[in-house]
Amino acid sequence: MLSVEGLEVRYGGYLALSGVSLAVGAGEVACLLGANGSGKSSLLNAVSGLVPPAAGRVVFDGVPLTGVPTYRLLGLGLAHVLERRRLFPYMTVLENLLLGAYLPPLRPGRVAALERVYALFPVLRDKRGQLASTLSGGEQQMVAIARALMARPRFLMLDEPFLGLAPRLVELIAETIQRINRDGVTVLFTEQAIRQSPSPTAATSWRAGGWPWPARARTCWATSACTGSTWVSIADGRGDRRSAPGRA
């Protein structure tokens, strides 16, 4: 469903990503693991067009995304929840949610979409008139995810959805990712804490690739839980690949 080949991202003269490739199939939940600063956000931003790739190819559901403006991606069925939520702080919860369905084809279904996200996050119904800036971090994350779901996407990208959340809320968001996936949405999310990363499904694929990912960032094809899986280290700057200690 999503294919990235040979992606390169630069910020001026700084090379952030080089030779990154990954693929996420329809119906999957995929987690991109990597340390802070390893380029996870740059990869998602390049997919959604927020950062123009310097090289490489991004294809979504058979459509090349090169040159496609970000605002058109919702119409293709791809939604992106940015790191640290990026809500409009002085707008209410309801106003933030309605912005997720701003496209003219989505507006007739806004009432039904609201009911779906309220069913997913019941607390948002109670707080719909509250300013986003007054919510807790966990509640803000719920609004950010719900806003993306208002567009009824087929593919959802979440950039570090567990960042700064209490363990109880991590579990809640992990369960929500499972429910979203069961509703037919393909999910790609990023995470830097391997032990914290949940195992959303019994056939989860954990992927990362391409220098300059550090050697401790790993690809893990999980069969049940991430901690009981096979780990293969990503090629580092020298291009060598080696199995990590443990279950190789």
C-alpha positions in Angstrom: 0.0 0.0 0.0 2.9 2.3 0.8 6.3 1.9 -0.8 9.4 4.0 -0.2 12.5 3.4 -2.3 15.9 5.0 -1.9 14.6 8.0 0.0 16.9 10.9 0.7 16.1 13.9 2.8 18.2 17.0 3.3 17.9 20.1 5.4 20.1 22.5 3.5 23.6 20.9 3.5 22.7 18.4 6.2 21.9 14.8 5.1 19.1 13.5 7.3 18.2 10.3 5.5 19.9 8.4 2.7 18.9 5.2 0.8 15.8 4.5 3.0 13.4 1.9 1.8 10.3 0.4 3.4 7.0 -1.1 2.4 3.7 -1.4 4.4 1.0 -3.7 3.1 -2.7 -3.0 3.3 -4.2 -4.1 6.6 -0.8 -4.0 8.5 0.2 -2.2 11.6 3.9 -1.3 11.2 6.2 0.4 13.7 9.3 2.3 12.6 11.8 2.0 15.5 14.7 4.3 15.9 16.6 6.5 18.4 15.7 10.1 18.9 17.2 12.1 16.0 17.5 9.1 13.7 15.2 10.5 11.1 11.8 8.8 11.8 9.9 12.1 11.6 11.8 13.1 8.5 10.7 9.9 6.8 7.0 10.4 7.6 7.2 14.1 6.7 8.7 13.2 3.4 5.9 10.7 2.7 3.3 13.3 3.5 5.0 16.0 1.5 5.9 18.3 4.4 9.6 17.9 3.5 10.5 17.5 -0.2 12.6 14.4 -0.8 16.0 15.1 -2.3 15.9 11.7 -4.0 13.9 8.5 -4.0 10.4 7.5 -4.7 7.3 7.3 -2.6 4.2 5.5 -3.9 0.9 5.2 -2.1 -1.7 2.7 -3.3 -0.1 2.8 -6.8 0.0 6.6 -7.0 3.5 8.3 -7.0 3.4 11.1 -4.4 6.3 13.1 -5.9 5.0 16.6 -6.4 1.6 15.9 -4.8 0.9 18.7 -2.4 0.2 17.8 1.2 -3.4 19.0 1.3 -4.3 16.5 -1.5 -3.2 13.5 0.5 -6.3 13.4 2.6 -8.3 13.0 -0.6 -6.2 10.0 -1.4 -6.9 8.4 2.0 -3.6 9.1 3.8 -3.6 11.0 7.1 -0.6 12.1 9.2 -0.7 12.8 13.0 2.4 14.9 13.7 4.7 14.5 16.7 3.6 16.5 19.7 0.0 16.7 18.4 0.1 20.1 16.8 -3.4 21.1 17.8 -4.8 24.6 17.5 -4.5 25.5 21.2 -7.1 28.3 21.4 -9.8 26.4 19.5 -12.1 24.0 21.2 -11.9 20.2 20.9 -14.9 20.2 18.6 -13.4 22.9 16.3 -10.1 21.0 16.1 -12.0 17.8 15.2 -14.1 19.5 12.5 -11.0 20.7 10.8 -10.2 17.0 10.1 -13.2 16.9 7.8 -12.6 20.3 6.0 -12.5 18.8 2.5 -15.8 19.4 0.7 -16.5 15.7 0.0 -16.1 15.0 3.8 -18.4 17.7 5.1 -21.7 15.9 4.6 -20.4 13.0 6.8 -19.1 15.1 9.7 -21.8 14.2 12.1 -21.3 10.5 11.6 -17.6 10.9 11.7 -17.9 12.7 15.1 -19.9 9.9 16.5 -17.3 7.4 15.4 -14.4 9.3 17.1 -16.5 9.9 20.2 -17.1 6.2 20.4 -13.4 5.7 20.2 -12.6 8.4 22.7 -15.7 9.0 24.9 -13.9 11.7 27.0 -13.8 14.0 23.9 -17.6 14.2 23.8 -17.5 15.6 27.4 -14.7 18.0 26.6 -15.9 19.1 23.2 -16.3 22.7 24.3 -13.0 22.9 26.1 -10.0 24.7 24.6 -7.3 22.3 23.4 -4.6 24.1 25.3 -6.3 23.1 28.6 -6.3 19.4 28.0 -3.8 16.9 29.4 -1.1 15.5 27.1 -3.0 12.2 26.8 -6.3 14.0 25.9 -4.5 16.1 23.3 -3.1 13.0 21.7 -6.7 11.6 21.5 -7.8 14.8 19.8 -4.9 14.6 17.3 -5.7 11.0 16.4 -9.5 11.7 16.3 -8.9 14.7 14.0 -7.1 12.6 11.5 -9.8 9.9 11.7 -12.4 12.5 10.8 -11.1 12.3 7.3 -11.9 8.6 7.2 -8.4 7.6 6.0 -7.4 4.2 4.7 -3.8 4.7 5.9 -2.8 6.5 9.1 0.7 7.6 10.1 1.3 8.4 13.7 4.6 10.1 14.7 5.5 8.9 18.3 2.0 8.6 19.6 3.2 7.5 23.0 5.6 10.4 23.6 5.4 11.8 27.1 2.3 9.7 28.1 1.8 7.9 31.3 1.9 4.1 31.1 -1.9 3.8 31.5 -2.4 6.2 28.5 0.2 4.3 26.5 -1.9 1.2 26.9 -5.0 3.1 25.9 -3.5 4.5 22.8 -2.1 1.1 21.9 -5.5 -0.5 22.2 -6.9 2.4 20.1 -4.4 1.6 17.3 -5.7 -2.0 17.4 -9.3 -0.9 17.1 -8.4 1.5 14.3 -6.7 -1.3 12.4 -9.6 -3.7 13.0 -11.8 -1.1 11.3 -9.7 -1.6 8.1 -7.2 1.2 8.5 -3.5 0.5 7.8 -1.3 2.1 10.4 2.4 3.1 10.4 3.7 4.6 13.6 7.1 5.6 15.0 8.6 4.8 18.4 12.0 5.1 20.0 11.5 3.1 23.2 11.5 -0.6 22.1 10.4 -2.0 25.5 7.5 0.5 25.5 6.4 -0.3 22.0 3.2 -2.3 22.1 2.5 -5.3 19.9 -0.7 -4.1 18.2 -1.5 -7.4 16.3 -0.4 -10.9 16.2 1.3 -10.4 12.8 2.9 -7.0 13.3 5.9 -6.0 11.2 8.4 -3.7 12.6 10.6 -2.0 10.0 13.3 0.6 9.6 16.0 0.9 7.0 18.8 2.9 5.5 21.8 4.8 6.8 22.1 6.9 9.0 19.9 4.8 11.2 22.1 3.8 14.2 23.1 0.2 14.6 20.9 -0.1 17.7 17.8 0.7 15.7 16.5 -2.7 14.6 14.1 -4.4 12.3 11.9 -6.8 14.1 9.4 -9.2 12.5 7.1 -9.9 15.4 4.9 -12.9 15.8 3.4 -12.0 19.2 5.2 -9.5 21.4 8.1 -7.4 20.4 10.2 -8.5 23.3 10.0 -12.1 22.2 10.9 -11.6 18.5 13.8 -11.9 16.2 16.0 -8.8 16.0 18.2 -7.9 13.1 20.3 -4.7 13.4 20.0 -2.1 10.6 23.1 -1.4 8.5 25.1 1.4 10.1 27.2 4.0 8.4 29.8 1.3 7.5 27.1 -0.8 5.8 27.6 -3.9 7.9 24.6 -6.0 9.2 24.7 -8.2 12.2 22.3 -9.9 14.6 21.7 -8.4 17.9 22.4 -10.3 21.1 19.5 -12.6 22.2 17.1 -14.3 19.9 18.8 -14.0 16.6 
